[in-house]
Amino acid sequence: MTDADQPGPRRSRRRLLQTLAGTAVVATAGCVTTDLSVRAEGVSESNVFTSFSPKSSLSWGGNRAWVSASLTDAATTELKVRTLTVVPKGGSAFWTGTLSGGETSATVSVPVGKPVTVNAVDANDALVDAVRLLVGGTRIP
């Protein structure tokens, strides 16, 4: 017996439950953060990083944003940086990505509204440089 063959009240109740479940999923999916901006500390003194900027003006879900990191020409060649790691204050790695020799840019994932440190690590797992970032914006629930 299909839903179409069910008596009216049973079919209506099933439709209501499906609608409520769908609404709950959308409602709990998170919010949107708009007007994203990046504040970076330590870039002017960095041997690895030249700038950071948001990849988009908004973040769906509101809890993370993709950020473009521009690197110096020496970062992946002379300094041999091979890994970037985003670490929230007092936490473990939020995001880690790898680099190849010659790359001068990368895209990193950063939590919105939480200060983080972006660590640049070389091929021998030694810390080459670190800068502090804060991604902010306007949250819309």
Legacy VTK file of the C-alpha trace (Angstrom):
# vtk DataFile Version 3.0
C-alpha trace
ASCII
DATASET POLYDATA
POINTS 141 float
0.000 0.000 0.000
1.514 3.386 -1.011
1.007 6.735 0.705
-1.541 7.630 -1.948
-3.539 4.544 -0.969
-3.521 5.433 2.743
-6.630 6.917 4.324
-6.676 10.727 4.585
-5.684 11.264 8.256
-2.729 8.845 8.105
-1.404 10.469 4.942
-1.839 13.960 6.446
0.031 12.970 9.606
2.896 11.515 7.566
3.076 14.686 5.449
3.062 16.813 8.634
5.929 14.799 10.127
7.950 15.094 6.913
7.378 18.846 6.832
8.354 19.254 10.490
11.501 17.178 9.998
12.498 19.226 6.958
11.870 22.487 8.798
13.932 21.292 11.774
16.870 20.447 9.524
16.801 23.893 7.914
16.314 25.680 11.243
19.209 23.914 12.928
21.568 24.164 9.961
23.013 27.362 11.418
23.030 30.956 10.464
24.711 33.081 7.859
27.564 35.474 8.559
27.847 38.344 6.089
30.345 41.168 5.504
33.283 38.932 6.400
36.549 40.637 7.224
39.956 39.401 8.359
42.142 41.083 10.941
45.715 39.776 10.836
48.432 40.558 13.367
52.090 40.013 12.566
51.847 40.017 8.771
54.073 43.070 8.315
56.916 41.290 10.171
56.307 37.904 8.527
58.789 36.127 6.272
55.997 33.806 5.054
52.697 35.717 4.837
51.973 38.933 2.931
48.189 39.221 3.386
44.922 37.494 4.263
41.470 38.165 2.798
38.074 36.427 2.843
37.340 34.258 -0.216
33.679 35.271 0.001
31.669 38.002 1.685
29.535 35.454 3.546
29.732 32.182 5.421
26.846 29.709 5.343
26.431 28.014 8.670
28.231 30.960 10.216
30.934 28.989 11.986
33.776 28.895 9.436
35.074 30.955 6.555
37.524 30.304 3.739
40.384 32.785 3.759
42.997 33.451 1.067
46.548 33.568 2.372
49.143 35.250 0.162
52.671 34.000 0.701
56.066 35.519 0.023
58.053 34.175 -2.919
60.522 32.657 -0.429
57.909 30.882 1.712
57.775 27.573 -0.143
61.137 27.805 -1.893
63.913 29.120 0.391
61.990 28.616 3.659
60.491 25.295 2.478
57.095 25.808 4.135
55.017 22.692 3.450
52.155 22.891 5.962
49.759 25.565 7.191
47.804 24.844 10.366
44.985 26.918 11.865
44.877 26.603 15.660
42.248 28.300 17.865
43.425 29.828 21.134
43.913 27.019 23.643
42.872 24.342 21.178
44.125 21.754 18.769
44.333 22.079 14.979
41.103 23.347 13.402
42.401 22.955 9.848
45.628 21.742 8.218
46.711 21.985 4.597
49.818 21.172 2.590
51.825 23.281 0.176
54.163 22.459 -2.681
57.369 24.235 -3.578
56.720 27.420 -5.584
53.183 28.091 -4.305
52.518 31.697 -3.341
48.940 31.404 -2.129
46.727 29.067 -0.155
43.141 28.875 1.041
42.664 28.131 4.731
39.550 27.407 6.778
39.138 29.646 9.819
36.444 29.696 12.517
34.385 32.895 12.498
34.592 35.052 15.613
37.379 33.099 17.311
41.016 34.195 17.403
43.380 31.705 15.770
47.041 31.331 14.978
48.084 30.286 11.485
51.308 28.316 11.734
53.681 27.837 8.807
55.709 24.636 9.221
58.606 23.451 7.072
59.409 20.026 5.644
61.240 19.105 8.888
58.166 19.957 11.025
59.840 23.080 12.399
57.776 26.215 12.956
58.874 28.843 10.425
56.358 31.598 11.203
53.008 32.256 12.856
50.448 35.043 12.598
47.251 35.691 14.503
43.924 36.062 12.681
40.392 36.967 13.573
37.585 36.589 11.021
34.546 38.671 11.841
31.273 39.616 10.251
27.585 40.205 10.827
25.642 37.130 12.014
22.135 36.674 10.729
20.275 33.937 12.645
LINES 1 142
141 0 1 2 3 4 5 6 7 8 9 10 11 12 13 14 15 16 17 18 19 20 21 22 23 24 25 26 27 28 29 30 31 32 33 34 35 36 37 38 39 40 41 42 43 44 45 46 47 48 49 50 51 52 53 54 55 56 57 58 59 60 61 62 63 64 65 66 67 68 69 70 71 72 73 74 75 76 77 78 79 80 81 82 83 84 85 86 87 88 89 90 91 92 93 94 95 96 97 98 99 100 101 102 103 104 105 106 107 108 109 110 111 112 113 114 115 116 117 118 119 120 121 122 123 124 125 126 127 128 129 130 131 132 133 134 135 136 137 138 139 140
